[in-house]
Amino acid sequence: MHAFRSNPRWNGLRALVTGGAGFIGSHLADELLARGYHVIVLDDLSTGRLDNVAHVLQHPGFRLIRDSVSNSVTIDQLVTSCDVVFHLAAAVGVDLVIRDPVRVFETNIVGSHVLLAATARHHKKTLIASTSEVYGKSEKIPYHEEDDRVLGPTSNTRWSYAISKAVDEFLALAYHQQVGLPVVIFRLFNTIGPRQTGRYGMVVPRFVQQALRGEPLTVYGDGWQSRCFCDVDDVVRAIVGLAECDDAVGNVFNVGSTAEVTILELARKVLSLVDDRPSSLIDRIKLVPYDQAYAPGFEDTRRRVPDISRIKATIGWQPRICLDDTLHRVFAYYRQDRESRPAIVDPPTSR
Ligand SMILES: NC(=O)c1ccc[n+]([C@@H]2O[C@H](COP(=O)([O-])OP(=O)(O)OC[C@H]3O[C@@H](n4cnc5c(N)ncnc54)[C@H](O)[C@@H]3O)[C@@H](O)[C@H]2O)c1
């Protein structure tokens, strides 16, 4: 973790982190505890893992509640007892979205409504996790927060996640406008780091686990699609910085790296960390058409690059950790106690 300048005004405050046993939420909980917050994590452990928070279970400032964000009674009680709420619980990952679109809407819309209605009732500062997916397949690069969004048809399940997160944004901004709820929305671009699982279609942990098992890396599509990968420690620094900044209230912020890499380059980088024979690289990458990897008619976004000028101007944030350093950390995570990590299951259609 990086050293942060602590804001004494926030020391001792109580934070509720929904989805706090997940990949990003658990790193956020760590950072909040390190800054002197009391942290309550609410998580149903559907995609999150107890393992992610095992090291803080005995911390006097930490509590884990296993429940759903859609449980309005629990949420109301927890919101009452907190000063600030970080809402990260969501159905996440392209595989999961395609396999279980109903859950996407139930969690990401119904759950978020329950949460926002409670924070509005009790007037608690609320940070909402959104996603670069809301930009859809827009070809205007880089993506700026005020850009138009370009989404595919409703017959294509893939877009349901983007729609659900956009509804959360509308709802949060509506509460801000109508009842003065202090909300901040952060749109995360591809975030990577230790504790991320490859089970729901996340490319970096999937590649790293495949490489460690000596299997070919499965690259979906032609591999020329590009993404910008940001280290989770950088992302957490942005989220906490936004939470502690009064000027951020009522706004939407892109949070991501601007260093673009194609998925083929990413695969080569991952392979070069386990095998330095260049001749072997090509045999170890397997291209899988999208319709086999996901579903017929699957549409991907070719490029996804954030414009981060707004967050830079507001809290002076920009990423500090380069992709190679993060990949080393992800390798270290999966190498340590490899046997106990769950194996990645490729989408059923790609077998
Ligand atoms: N990882 C990324 O690259 C990325 C990119 C864009 C946006 N995001 C957003 O960041 C947030 C965190 O994502 P993550 O990558 O850590 O995924 P994750 O799956 O590790 O975390 C989501 C957490 O929410 C929990 N959860 C799901 N449904 C719940 C429910 N009904 N009630 C309570 N808890 C529930 C899960 O168990 C899990 O712990 C999500 O809102 C996601 O949309 C992530």
The ligand as a Gaussian input file, in Angstrom:
#p B3LYP/6-31G(d) Opt

LIG

0 1
 N      -12.883000      -4.707000     -11.309000
 C      -13.076000      -3.807000     -12.259000
 O      -12.264000      -3.690000     -13.179000
 C      -14.271000      -2.872000     -12.216000
 C      -14.460000      -2.026000     -13.306000
 C      -15.545000      -1.176000     -13.295000
 C      -16.400000      -1.135000     -12.209000
 N      -16.200000      -1.978000     -11.168000
 C      -17.152000      -1.889000     -10.040000
 O      -16.451000      -1.956000      -8.816000
 C      -17.251000      -2.628000      -7.829000
 C      -16.440000      -3.744000      -7.211000
 O      -16.093000      -4.690000      -8.223000
 P      -15.019000      -5.855000      -7.999000
 O      -14.201000      -5.926000      -9.232000
 O      -14.370000      -5.687000      -6.696000
 O      -15.960000      -7.133000      -8.036000
 P      -16.258000      -8.226000      -6.905000
 O      -17.203000      -9.211000      -7.523000
 O      -14.997000      -8.748000      -6.350000
 O      -16.991000      -7.359000      -5.799000
 C      -18.390000      -7.225000      -5.728000
 C      -18.780000      -7.625000      -4.314000
 O      -20.183000      -7.405000      -4.147000
 C      -20.721000      -8.522000      -3.446000
 N      -22.154000      -8.615000      -3.783000
 C      -22.713000      -8.953000      -4.956000
 N      -24.047000      -8.898000      -4.863000
 C      -24.336000      -8.507000      -3.593000
 C      -25.534000      -8.260000      -2.880000
 N      -26.746000      -8.408000      -3.455000
 N      -25.437000      -7.862000      -1.587000
 C      -24.237000      -7.711000      -0.973000
 N      -23.070000      -7.923000      -1.612000
 C      -23.111000      -8.315000      -2.897000
 C      -19.920000      -9.709000      -3.920000
 O      -19.971000     -10.830000      -3.056000
 C      -18.529000      -9.108000      -4.020000
 O      -17.837000      -9.241000      -2.801000
 C      -18.502000      -3.080000      -8.535000
 O      -19.538000      -2.159000      -8.275000
 C      -18.148000      -3.042000     -10.010000
 O      -19.257000      -2.800000     -10.826000
 C      -15.156000      -2.869000     -11.145000

